[in-house]
Amino acid sequence: MPSQGHGFIPSSSEDMLRRRVKSELRKRMRGLRKALPAQACNERSARICERLAATDPFAHARAVALFWPIEDRHEVDLRALGTRLRERGLRVAFPRIDPETGVMSFHFVEDTSRMVDGSSGVREPAPEDPLAKPGSLDAIVVPTLAVDPRGHRIGYGAGYYDRALPQFAPPTSTLAVAFDFQLVAEVPNTEGDVTVGWIVTDSRTLVAEVESPS
């Protein structure tokens, strides 16, 4: 499924309302996820790893991009999946943020113990790790605070993935992972937002709904 925005141009007042709703939803979901006990987070993450591995994009993948969890924010933990994939011979990449430009890139990592603390405190590849160029990844897994069945998602607000994904997808498959309570009926879409093609939670695996042109 392609990861792309939908090109609408809302009025300034409508856009402001959508952004306000997104901000409130972001705040609410951060609180809900923070309240999730660590054990429950681990168990749900394990189920998400199983569901991800069973998706069509992963079934035939040779190279994928995951993300390293921010543990104190109770993000989905995909580290066990990354280990399994590398043992199967897949190349696994992780995101890296350039501290000067704010541009996110993906780099292949063979030994995660060599990953470093990035400028934002998140573990990321070392600068010398091989760059994953467009066309080199079969699937990219995207973190999210909230996501809807159309593939619209809310991150932390920096827009790293919204800017990076169009360089890869299509043809790369994009999959958002979230705990099931983070799957909501609708996420307001604003200019610059990029959708994902799949949504994987601890209870469900969805192919994003195709929206009719307005």
C-alpha positions as CSV (number, residue, x, y, z in Angstrom):
1,M,0.0,0.0,0.0
2,P,1.4,3.4,-0.8
3,S,2.3,5.8,2.0
4,Q,1.2,9.2,0.8
5,G,-0.8,12.2,1.8
6,H,-4.0,13.1,0.1
7,G,-3.4,16.7,-1.1
8,F,-6.4,18.5,0.4
9,I,-6.2,22.2,1.3
10,P,-8.3,23.0,4.3
11,S,-9.3,26.5,5.4
12,S,-7.0,28.0,8.0
13,S,-9.7,27.7,10.7
14,E,-10.3,24.1,9.8
15,D,-6.6,23.3,9.8
16,M,-6.2,25.0,13.2
17,L,-9.1,22.8,14.6
18,R,-7.6,19.7,13.2
19,R,-4.2,20.5,14.7
20,R,-5.8,21.2,18.1
21,V,-7.6,17.9,18.0
22,K,-4.4,16.1,17.1
23,S,-2.6,17.8,20.0
24,E,-5.3,16.7,22.5
25,L,-5.3,13.2,21.1
26,R,-1.5,13.1,21.3
27,K,-1.6,14.2,24.9
28,R,-4.3,11.7,25.8
29,M,-2.6,8.7,24.2
30,R,0.8,9.5,25.8
31,G,-1.0,9.5,29.2
32,L,-2.8,6.2,28.5
33,R,0.3,4.5,27.2
34,K,2.4,5.8,30.1
35,A,-0.1,4.2,32.5
36,L,0.3,0.8,30.9
37,P,2.2,-1.5,33.3
38,A,5.6,-2.6,32.0
39,Q,4.6,-6.3,32.0
40,A,1.6,-5.6,29.9
41,C,3.7,-3.5,27.6
42,N,6.1,-6.4,27.1
43,E,3.3,-8.9,26.6
44,R,1.5,-6.7,24.0
45,S,4.8,-6.0,22.3
46,A,5.5,-9.7,21.9
47,R,2.1,-10.2,20.3
48,I,2.8,-7.3,17.9
49,C,6.1,-8.9,16.9
50,E,4.3,-12.1,16.1
51,R,1.7,-10.3,14.0
52,L,4.3,-8.2,12.2
53,A,6.3,-11.3,11.2
54,A,3.1,-12.9,9.8
55,T,2.3,-10.0,7.5
56,D,2.7,-10.2,3.7
57,P,5.4,-7.5,3.6
58,F,7.5,-9.4,6.1
59,A,7.0,-12.8,4.6
60,H,9.2,-12.1,1.6
61,A,11.3,-9.3,3.0
62,R,15.1,-9.2,2.7
63,A,15.6,-5.9,4.5
64,V,13.4,-4.0,6.9
65,A,13.5,-0.9,9.1
66,L,12.4,-1.1,12.7
67,F,12.8,1.4,15.5
68,W,14.5,1.3,18.9
69,P,11.9,1.7,21.7
70,I,11.9,4.7,24.1
71,E,11.3,2.5,27.1
72,D,10.2,5.3,29.6
73,R,7.5,6.2,27.1
74,H,6.3,2.6,26.9
75,E,6.7,2.4,23.2
76,V,6.2,-0.9,21.3
77,D,9.3,-3.0,21.8
78,L,10.4,-4.7,18.6
79,R,13.9,-5.7,19.7
80,A,13.1,-9.4,19.9
81,L,11.8,-9.3,16.3
82,G,14.9,-7.6,15.1
83,T,17.0,-10.4,16.6
84,R,14.9,-13.1,15.0
85,L,15.1,-11.3,11.6
86,R,18.9,-11.0,11.7
87,E,19.2,-14.7,12.7
88,R,17.1,-15.5,9.5
89,G,19.6,-13.5,7.4
90,L,17.5,-10.3,7.0
91,R,19.2,-6.9,7.1
92,V,17.7,-4.7,9.7
93,A,17.9,-0.9,9.7
94,F,17.1,1.7,12.3
95,P,16.4,5.5,12.1
96,R,19.0,8.1,12.7
97,I,18.4,11.8,13.1
98,D,21.0,14.3,11.9
99,P,21.5,16.7,14.8
100,E,22.2,19.6,12.5
101,T,19.6,19.2,9.9
102,G,16.9,17.2,11.7
103,V,16.7,14.9,8.7
104,M,15.9,11.2,9.4
105,S,17.7,8.4,7.6
106,F,17.8,4.7,8.0
107,H,21.1,2.7,8.6
108,F,21.7,-1.0,8.6
109,V,22.9,-2.4,12.0
110,E,24.5,-5.7,12.4
111,D,25.3,-5.4,16.1
112,T,22.8,-3.4,18.2
113,S,25.2,-3.2,21.1
114,R,27.2,-0.7,19.0
115,M,24.2,1.7,18.6
116,V,24.7,5.1,20.2
117,D,22.6,7.7,22.1
118,G,21.3,10.2,19.6
119,S,20.8,13.9,20.1
120,S,17.4,13.3,21.5
121,G,18.5,10.5,23.8
122,V,17.1,7.8,21.6
123,R,19.3,4.8,20.6
124,E,20.3,5.0,17.0
125,P,22.9,3.7,14.5
126,A,26.4,4.9,14.6
127,P,27.3,7.4,11.9
128,E,29.4,4.9,10.1
129,D,26.7,2.2,9.8
130,P,25.7,1.6,6.2
131,L,23.0,3.9,4.8
132,A,19.7,2.3,3.6
133,K,19.0,4.0,0.3
134,P,15.6,4.3,-1.3
135,G,14.8,0.9,-2.9
136,S,16.9,-1.0,-0.4
137,L,14.1,-1.6,2.2
138,D,11.1,-3.9,1.7
139,A,9.3,-2.7,4.8
140,I,9.5,0.2,7.2
141,V,7.8,-0.1,10.7
142,V,6.6,3.2,12.0
143,P,5.9,4.1,15.7
144,T,2.7,6.0,16.5
145,L,0.7,7.5,19.4
146,A,-2.6,7.0,17.6
147,V,-3.6,5.6,14.2
148,D,-6.9,5.0,12.4
149,P,-8.0,2.4,9.9
150,R,-7.2,4.7,7.0
151,G,-3.6,4.7,7.9
152,H,-3.5,8.2,9.3
153,R,-1.3,8.4,12.3
154,I,-0.1,10.8,15.0
155,G,3.6,10.8,16.1
156,Y,5.3,13.1,18.6
157,G,4.9,16.0,16.2
158,A,8.4,16.5,14.7
159,G,7.3,15.1,11.3
160,Y,10.4,12.9,10.8
161,Y,8.6,10.0,9.3
162,D,6.2,12.2,7.3
163,R,9.3,13.6,5.5
164,A,11.3,10.4,5.2
165,L,8.6,7.9,4.1
166,P,7.9,9.4,0.6
167,Q,11.5,8.7,-0.3
168,F,10.9,5.0,0.0
169,A,7.2,4.3,-0.4
170,P,6.0,3.1,-2.8
171,P,7.4,0.5,-3.4
172,T,8.4,0.0,0.3
173,S,5.6,-1.2,2.5
174,T,4.9,0.9,5.6
175,L,3.4,-0.5,8.8
176,A,2.4,1.4,11.9
177,V,2.5,-0.5,15.2
178,A,0.5,0.4,18.2
179,F,-1.2,-1.1,21.2
180,D,-4.8,-1.8,20.4
181,F,-6.2,1.1,22.5
182,Q,-4.2,3.4,20.3
183,L,-6.3,2.4,17.2
184,V,-9.0,5.1,17.0
185,A,-11.9,5.8,14.7
186,E,-10.4,8.8,13.0
187,V,-7.1,10.8,13.2
188,P,-7.5,14.3,11.8
189,N,-5.2,14.7,8.8
190,T,-3.4,17.9,8.2
191,E,-1.1,19.2,5.4
192,G,2.1,17.2,5.1
193,D,0.7,14.1,6.8
194,V,1.7,10.8,5.2
195,T,-0.4,7.6,5.6
196,V,0.9,4.1,6.2
197,G,-0.3,1.0,4.4
198,W,-0.7,-1.4,7.3
199,I,-1.7,-1.1,10.9
200,V,-0.6,-3.8,13.4
201,T,-1.7,-4.0,17.0
202,D,-1.5,-6.7,19.6
203,S,-5.1,-7.8,18.6
204,R,-5.5,-6.8,14.9
205,T,-3.8,-6.6,11.6
206,L,-5.3,-4.2,9.1
207,V,-4.6,-3.1,5.6
208,A,-5.3,0.6,5.5
209,E,-8.6,1.5,4.0
210,V,-8.4,3.1,0.5
211,E,-9.9,6.6,0.6
212,S,-12.0,7.8,-2.4
213,P,-10.8,11.0,-4.0
214,S,-12.7,14.0,-2.7
